[in-house]
Amino acid sequence: MQYLFGLTLSEMGISPLLLAIIISFSILFIVAFGLSSKNMDSDGIMNWMMKKPEDWIGNKKS
């Protein structure tokens, strides 16, 4: 006896175009997350704060 259950893409209402969009945005998200996490370490933030202290949120005078 098999207990496998699954729906095909057409049964879920996912067209080939929608599947291509989902895959491309998934890849884009993973790449963007990798690039941003590499640049958002504590050393990078501290270097930015030391280069541009006038841009700090706490230094904004209204």
Number of C-alpha atoms within 10 A of each C-alpha: 3 4 4 5 5 6 7 8 11 9 9 8 9 13 12 11 9 11 11 12 12 13 12 11 11 12 12 12 12 10 11 12 12 11 11 10 9 10 12 11 10 9 10 12 12 11 10 13 13 11 10 9 11 11 11 11 8 8 9 8 5 3
